[in-house]
Amino acid sequence: MKLSGPGLEVCPSPAEKWVRAVNHHGGFGTWAFMVCKEPNRLGEMLDAFKVDMAA
């Protein structure tokens, strides 16, 4: 999941590289990560992420 908006544009981070490597291995399920800069919205973001992953 890539988020965009002011201050959220980043080059591939170590976390993105890690997720890509773990997913390429294939032995640990499907991994992903996201950045949450508003902790009070974390539940909402995770719910949206689950919907995206199920599609």
HELIX and SHEET records of a PDB file:
HELIX    1   1 PRO A   14  HIS A   25  1                                  12    
HELIX    2   2 PRO A   39  ARG A   41  5                                   3    
HELIX    3   3 LEU A   42  ALA A   54  1                                  13    
END                                                                             
